[in-house]
């Protein structure tokens, strides 16, 4: 999850506005666990001077628009999904480890009305998993001078390769973990639903801070998995704080 950049930077129409971001997040260590950890992530975004301000939620994937109109955007996007180190959580000992996953793909977003943004992402995984995964979100957005407030529903879904990687249980894992009683093969479908909210405050033309939080609940095949029912939990929370600094470059 990334911080929202400041509203604008005074700059000439040539060159770029560069926004550097640093975000700290408290969230589950991996899919399904009830154990939390703290992580920090950097971020970078580019915009042309004079472009209208565009809303971006902290939990958007990293990307940029190739088609960019006032009401519709489309372009490439990417995310990184955390690894699962089973030795890090006692209840998961004996489960297979899962590497970090890189998920490139594409996004589309549109504004049915000025204060509502609807966004969808479709991505394919590499390394950690090799399935397709998608996110659908909607945000109600309000600006109050230097402050932007947003909130709305979230949904994540995946195909059978993605779901079985994180929520399937093999016979070998049942043999190694006494909390498991039978194998489980997870099918594709909706993985989780939830809500997210964020508040961004522009300290100056160059500096901005964002606080955000989210709640997600596993559903369907993920909720029925022993990963959630016997080893972890169906519910997860995310909270974070981000700082963004913008400057002009290449004038």
C-alpha positions, -999 to 999 in steps of 0.1 A, spaced: 0 0 0 14 34 -10 9 69 2 -11 94 -18 12 121 -34 6 158 -26 -19 177 -48 5 196 -70 39 211 -74 44 244 -91 65 236 -121 69 246 -157 50 226 -184 81 208 -195 98 180 -176 82 158 -149 68 159 -114 86 132 -94 70 119 -62 91 98 -38 71 78 -12 79 59 19 52 38 36 50 18 68 24 -9 71 11 -32 99 -5 -63 83 -6 -101 84 27 -117 76 11 -138 48 -22 -150 35 -44 -165 62 -22 -160 93 -33 -142 124 3 -132 131 11 -96 122 43 -78 112 56 -44 103 70 -37 69 82 -6 49 80 0 12 94 28 -11 74 41 -40 78 63 -71 54 80 -94 58 104 -124 34 130 -138 36 158 -163 34 193 -149 -1 208 -153 -19 175 -154 -51 175 -134 -49 158 -100 -59 122 -101 -70 102 -71 -50 71 -61 -59 48 -32 -31 35 -10 -39 -1 -18 -38 4 -56 -11 -16 -75 18 4 -88 11 16 -124 6 44 -148 -21 53 -174 -15 49 -211 -50 60 -218 -58 90 -196 -90 110 -198 -109 129 -171 -133 99 -166 -114 69 -178 -78 55 -173 -61 23 -184 -25 11 -183 0 -14 -169 1 -23 -132 21 -45 -108 21 -58 -73 44 -78 -50 28 -105 -28 46 -114 4 63 -148 9 51 -175 33 78 -187 56 60 -215 75 87 -216 102 78 -180 111 44 -190 126 42 -220 149 7 -231 137 19 -232 101 49 -255 107 50 -283 82 33 -263 55 51 -256 23 70 -223 20 59 -199 -8 83 -174 -24 75 -137 -30 53 -134 -61 57 -107 -87 23 -98 -103 24 -77 -135 -9 -69 -153 -32 -41 -164 -57 -18 -147 -88 1 -158 -106 28 -138 -135 51 -144 -156 77 -127 -194 72 -131 -197 105 -111 -171 130 -100 -168 117 -65 -168 80 -72 -140 59 -87 -143 23 -98 -111 4 -105 -102 -31 -116 -69 -49 -119 -60 -82 -136 -25 -96 -130 -5 -129 -135 19 -142 -109 55 -153 -113 78 -171 -88 55 -174 -57 24 -185 -78 16 -188 -115 -21 -180 -114 -43 -151 -124 -55 -127 -96 -77 -97 -97 -89 -68 -75 -121 -48 -78 -126 -16 -58 -148 15 -55 -140 47 -36 -161 76 -26 -138 106 -26 -142 140 -9 -117 169 -8 -117 195 20 -91 221 12 -58 203 18 -74 171 30 -87 142 8 -109 115 24 -118 83 7 -135 50 16 -151 21 -2 -155 -17 -7 -129 -41 -19 -129 -76 -35 -100 -99 -45 -104 -130 -66 -81 -156 -82 -81 -187 -104 -76 -222 -91 -38 -220 -95 -36 -189 -73 -62 -202 -47 -46 -236 -44 -11 -222 -39 -21 -202 -8 -51 -222 5 -47 -257 -7 -34 -284 17 -15 -315 4 -13 -350 20 23 -343 30 13 -312 48 -14 -331 67 12 -356 78 36 -329 90 11 -307 108 -10 -323 136 -36 -296 134 -46 -307 99 -69 -337 93 -74 -340 55 -60 -326 23 -79 -297 6 -78 -284 -30 -90 -248 -33 -108 -239 -65 -109 -205 -81 -133 -177 -72 -137 -147 -49 -110 -148 -22 -119 -119 1 -142 -89 5 -137 -59 27 -135 -21 32 -107 4 30 -104 41 40 -77 67 37 -70 104 47 -44 124 29 -32 158 41 -10 181 20 14 197 44 28 219 16 31 219 -21 59 193 -19 50 172 12 20 150 19 11 124 45 -15 96 43 -30 74 70 -50 44 59 -67 12 71 -85 -18 57 -105 -48 69 -108 -79 47 -126 -112 53 -118 -145 35 -148 -160 17 -157 -190 -4 -129 -216 -10 -104 -195 10 -127 -193 40 -134 -231 39 -97 -240 37 -80 -255 67 -54 -226 63 -81 -202 76 -103 -226 97 -75 -246 116 -42 -227 112 -51 -190 108 -81 -167 106 -107 -154 81 -103 -118 92 -74 -95 86 -66 -58 92 -42 -34 77 -30 0 90 -4 22 76 12 57 74 29 71 43 49 102 35 54 116 0 77 143 -14 73 158 -48 97 179 -69 101 190 -105 127 175 -127 140 180 -163 127 216 -168 
